[in-house]
Amino acid sequence: MSKQKARVTIHEVARRAGVSVATVSRVFNNSDLVVKQTGEKIRSVAHQLNYIPNASARSLSMKRTETIGMLLPDMHGEFFSEIIRGADAIAHKERYHLLVSASHSNKEELETATKMMSGRVDGFILMSPHLDSETLVAEYLNSIPTVVLSSSKARRTHDSIRIDNVDGARQVMRHLLSLGHRRIAIVKGDRGNEDGEERLAGYHAELRANGIDAKDEFIVAGDFTEPSGYAAGRVLLELKNRPTAVFASNDEMAIGVLRYLRERGVSVPDEIAVAGFDDIQISSLIHPSLTSIHVNISELGSLAVERLLLFLSTGKRHASGNRVVLPATLVVRESTAPRKSLL
């Protein structure tokens, strides 16, 4: 059995390069105190010796962990995977690690996660559409840099990034109304979810703008999952005066509605038109392809990391309170069409 080769130390690099250990440390901490020629020599020697800087020691010397904590309500589904993908792309580019935890929209679990990550991360990205972000930040994240996602109620001292949910919902409704639909149902998000509440507000606002009263039986509860969309499809199809169009508050629920309608032999869009929100990748691949509101989901993650790293570079304790709203754009596909006269 071969003997494992001893790891090259910073002292060996310093000795071979003819400099002090402190100078080598400054080079690998990207200090401006070392002249370019000396820095290049040290990196060349380190490369020849296969020297790997001690990340823990480096973090301690910089008082940084070079890790970002990301707290999401869930990690299931394409929406959250896209947020993580966008965040990780920027973190990786800037040589940061991403530590992700799911709170499952539970305040106690979120508290546990923040305590577990405290001291291990330089800052947090918090997404809590079901919970009061302002209170959470004040109670648990007040002493650490934080960027908040999907909340219009983020504290003024913390940056926030969110989707223009109301405008997106109004775009869907305008599209369906322009096709002649008047009996339009909505599968809303679960109670307390800010994204869902804003999309429901957009639904109501566009109906009012067109002089149409919202019918209680056309407002069906969902929880942003495909099974809840399937269940909503059953409820709507059992109505005596069923809708001619359905707006689901996200694509997963819209796909659930489509699945139920297909199983019941209901033609989409000939008998019932269906539209979603988020424009996840599968929406363009299913049949019929889904009309949806496009949001650059990965940009939610990438912008959050960029804002947090910019904030960390200033060395301040609190962010500026900037609020970024990502635009929402209607993408029309096969699942929506003009209302049939027989309906």
Secondary structure, 3 states (H helix, E strand, C coil): CCCCCCCCCHHHHHHHHCCCHHHHHHHHCCCCCCCHHHHHHHHHHHHHCCCCCCHHHHHHHHCCCCEEEEEECCCCCHHHHHHHHHHHHHHHHCCCEEEEEECCCCHHHHHHHHHHHCCCCCEEEEECCCCCHHHHHHHHCCCCCEEEECCCCCCCCCEEEEECHHHHHHHHHHHHHHCCCCCEEEEECCCCCHHHHHHHHHHHHHHHHCCCCCCHHHEEECCCCHHHHHHHHHHHHCCCCCCCEEEECCHHHHHHHHHHHHHCCCCCCCCCEEECCECCHHHHCCCCCCEEEECCHHHHHHHHHHHHHHHHHHCCCCCCCCEEEECCEEECCCCCCCCCCCC
